[in-house]
Amino acid sequence: MSETRPLPEAPEGDFDRRGRYEAMMEVMRTRMTNRAFAPHAVPREHFEMILEAARHAPSGANAQPWHFIVVNDAAMKERIGQFFVDEQLARAKLKMGFPTPNYNGMKTAPGFIVIAADFRFVKAFPVLNDGSELDLLYQQNAERILLQSVAAATMSAHLAAAALGYAVWWITAIGQENMQQRIKPMLGIPEELSIIDVMCFGPPQKASYKRWKKELPQIMNWERFNMDNFMSDEDIELWIKNTRHKVMFKDESKID
């Protein structure tokens, strides 16, 4: 006969604060990507407010392995933006078939923040540091922890910018070593750090639009994974071929 255990007492506090939730969701829903911005002077206070939100993000081992470099100099934005335009052209020549955005909008973005990560903090996460095969697996997981941590801070910054009324642009095409080596000296970033993302924001030059998002039942599973939501390798290949180019850049209301 199984023992009947009493239910735990409810903790004190209001855990159904719908007003706060709806305020947050309003920011989430209206955080939209734009790649062309109208001229606008972003006050220093706004940069500080945006990065104040970023610094409160969670991180593995509370390592906070991030740095943010605000770039206001127009010539510097032009130079960094041109690196991305060059990368765009290089991809086109390689015929990757990837629908690359127009990076020229970076050059005149009113808000421009470079995000750098300190990968040395992987040592703060569970690792063996003995060079073994098992250690390699732990090292790989440690890198995932670090990247998730930096992504959390970056997303917090994006939401803060959206809350202030700005359109935003999350730019991630910066992993190549040659891009790192060209940009880091320009901004005085130490060799030990790695540039992960660039965040651009400002008033949109043209109205932003909502891109397609999966419906909640497609991503939410109760107790066990719902295999109706699983995509086979063939499904993913077809999605890349037939759908990716639509959902990346088109207004969701205009997707057939």
Rosetta blueprint (number, residue, H / E / L):
1 M L
2 S L
3 E L
4 T L
5 R L
6 P L
7 L L
8 P L
9 E L
10 A L
11 P L
12 E L
13 G L
14 D L
15 F L
16 D L
17 R L
18 R H
19 G H
20 R H
21 Y H
22 E H
23 A H
24 M H
25 M H
26 E H
27 V H
28 M H
29 R H
30 T H
31 R L
32 M L
33 T E
34 N L
35 R L
36 A L
37 F E
38 A L
39 P L
40 H L
41 A L
42 V L
43 P L
44 R H
45 E H
46 H H
47 F H
48 E H
49 M H
50 I H
51 L H
52 E H
53 A H
54 A H
55 R H
56 H L
57 A L
58 P L
59 S L
60 G H
61 A H
62 N H
63 A L
64 Q L
65 P L
66 W E
67 H E
68 F E
69 I E
70 V E
71 V L
72 N L
73 D L
74 A H
75 A H
76 M H
77 K H
78 E H
79 R H
80 I H
81 G H
82 Q H
83 F H
84 F H
85 V H
86 D H
87 E H
88 Q H
89 L H
90 A H
91 R H
92 A H
93 K H
94 L H
95 K L
96 M L
97 G L
98 F L
99 P L
100 T L
101 P L
102 N L
103 Y H
104 N H
105 G H
106 M H
107 K H
108 T H
109 A L
110 P L
111 G E
112 F E
113 I E
114 V E
115 I E
116 A E
117 A E
118 D L
119 F H
120 R H
121 F H
122 V H
123 K H
124 A H
125 F L
126 P L
127 V L
128 L L
129 N L
130 D L
131 G L
132 S L
133 E H
134 L H
135 D H
136 L H
137 L H
138 Y H
139 Q H
140 Q H
141 N H
142 A H
143 E H
144 R H
145 I H
146 L H
147 L H
148 Q H
149 S H
150 V H
151 A H
152 A H
153 A H
154 T H
155 M H
156 S H
157 A H
158 H H
159 L H
160 A H
161 A H
162 A H
163 A H
164 L L
165 G L
166 Y L
167 A E
168 V E
169 W E
170 W E
171 I E
172 T L
173 A L
174 I L
175 G L
176 Q L
177 E H
178 N H
179 M H
180 Q H
181 Q H
182 R H
183 I H
184 K H
185 P H
186 M H
187 L H
188 G L
189 I L
190 P L
191 E L
192 E L
193 L L
194 S E
195 I E
196 I E
197 D E
198 V E
199 M E
200 C E
201 F E
202 G E
203 P L
204 P E
205 Q L
206 K L
207 A L
208 S L
209 Y L
210 K L
211 R L
212 W L
213 K L
214 K L
215 E L
216 L H
217 P H
218 Q H
219 I H
220 M L
221 N L
222 W L
223 E L
224 R L
225 F L
226 N L
227 M H
228 D H
229 N H
230 F L
231 M L
232 S L
233 D H
234 E H
235 D H
236 I H
237 E H
238 L H
239 W H
240 I H
241 K H
242 N H
243 T L
244 R H
245 H H
246 K H
247 V H
248 M H
249 F H
250 K L
251 D L
252 E H
253 S H
254 K H
255 I L
256 D L
